[in-house]
Amino acid sequence: MRHSPLSDSSTQASARRPSIAAWVPPRLHPWILALVTALAANSAATAAEARLDEVSNFALLDQRGHMQELHRLPGEVVVLFFTANECPVARQCAPKLRELQTRWGSKGVGVYLVNASPADDRRSITKEAYELGIWHLPILKDETQGVARHLGVKRTGETIVIRTRDWSVIYRGAIDDQWVEGAAKPAPTERYLDSALESFFAQRPIATPRTTAHGCVIHFEGGNGPDSTPVDYVKEVVPLLTAKCVSCHSPGNVGPWAMTSYRKVKGMASMIEEVLLTHRMPPWDADPHLGKFSNDSSLTVAEAQTLLRWVNQGAPRGEGADPLESLHVPVPPEWPLGTPDIVLKLPATQKIPATGVLDYRHIKVYAGNSNAGWVGATYVKPGNRKVVHHIIGRIKEGGQKDHLGENEMFVGWAPGSTQAPFPKGAGKFLPKNAKFDLEIHYTTCGSEQTDDSEIGLYLLKERPTHRYESVPVVNYQFELPPGDAAKDIEGFHCFPKDAVLHAVTPHMHLRGRWMKFDILRPDGHRETVASIPRYDFNWQHSYVLAQPTPIKAGTWVQLTGGFDNSARNPANPDPQKTVHWGEQSWDEMFLGWYQVTWALPPETPGAGGTGGAP
Ligand code: HEC
């Protein structure tokens, strides 16, 4: 999806295109005829319009921390205006953009600013937006400059008008002819953008689909275009791939393709650009501006920039032997946390059919422990990563209950889960002869598969001082109307006793869009622990706080989140349906776990086989 220059001539070109219907031979099979006729009708309709380049998808955070993904923006037309703080032309355009949104908003036009200036951050952008009276307009921060680079934008003031029907550009250039660098007319004589929108909504061809934008030159890190500093494949690209991608993208690991040579990576270069610009890879969904996490696997801005620049330069090979060809990625040991004390094994190999949607399986598994004890770590070893979607283990009787009265989630795994020992000195109680209910969600992959997943339990040798618990915060009472793209929901929980918060884990299903974890401190202070602006059902991450934070008894936590039940949500199984809480992935859940430790009373029975319930 490399940028190709906008073809101004496309209107004429498609108008000249001979009608397809003209060469349909007689006595064609009727459905082919119907198809060809439909195509011809379609081509005649689009020929009248100026169909310029299609803009491929991207996702950027705005000044409020909301993820704005181009191909999911609502309305009929998206106006992107490239801006930078303190740029005179961009500042002068602010009232025009505000007016534009007021005039055209109700007709289905959305105005979005994009700031690709390396000098500006969220704070300074918010400040200037206040000053200019445009705080209500989303200002997307193009931190890596990848979007500006991809779209070939060189100056602020450049406006790109995109129709959402097919994401093609219907106008590109200046808002009007009032400003050029260092000079201005008292009033514009040509209002290009307004005229383009008027023509578009009147279904007339756009008279001037392209003009030259005048504004401040955007400084691109590492240069832009053919004169830019070449990125070195061996010295810069490979170390980065090795550190951030290869653990999954290697033979035998979860990534769908292996980064085993320059040729392989080069072949995927455009796809790499796409997954970086849409924030799909590496899989990590937290807003980097809120909270620090010890298991953060994202790329830094500089790293993403290096990869994007390399792709933009045509993914040059450079000098030196290809380190990827000789790279040996150790297959992780069977049990990375060491040999478990207890292994929960499925009683029988699970058979997974080639296709279809499967119900959750609930499988009874006995731990076989003759004494009660405390567990200090669990490790899920999915037997077949092609089909295991998630595994949740709960103790049926004699284990801990959570505050909702349910058997506490003892162990949980989904792709992207971090599997580390519980915080030091903390454990989960394992009753004697523990009976587990393992909920396993299998997804089909096109061929028949089998699975023998296992779960390792690690007993604590010493008596824990704390209990580790995943405290669920839920809201069951929601209804997602069909087609609703932005249904926001919240849930609350008051902590009954002092705790220390170690991690949070969002959980929604396919319509889940975003989630935010807040602590409402007793002094009235609100603290955002983690914000997940682009929730991805495929990656059920826990966000482990780099600095665990105490929560005093009586503290409320607030969970907020949003669902997208519209057709623009590509994962939506059925946008026609009203959706409520339910187990299956085509139902929804609104659930966030706060993973905490509680101090155990001193009289708590010991660990290592002698303990009873706390
Ligand atoms: C935790 C494992 C993991 C890591 C780390 C990871 N990937 Fe992926 N990647 C996957 C999986 C699984 C898929 C396929 C499913 C999906 O798209 O979510 C994928 C898909 C992709 C695709 C798209 C393939 C397609 O056709 O849809 C690209 C490109 C890609 N990854 C590049 C990268 C790059 C570049 C990095 C490092 C910066 C990276 N990945 C890091 C697991 C990973």
Boltz pocket constraint, residues with backbone or C-beta under 6 A from the ligand:
constraints:
  - pocket:
      binder: B
      contacts: [[A, 240], [A, 241], [A, 244], [A, 245], [A, 246], [A, 247], [A, 248], [A, 249], [A, 254], [A, 255], [A, 256], [A, 268], [A, 271], [A, 272], [A, 275], [A, 280], [A, 281], [A, 282], [A, 283], [A, 297], [A, 299], [A, 416], [A, 538]]
      max_distance: 6.0
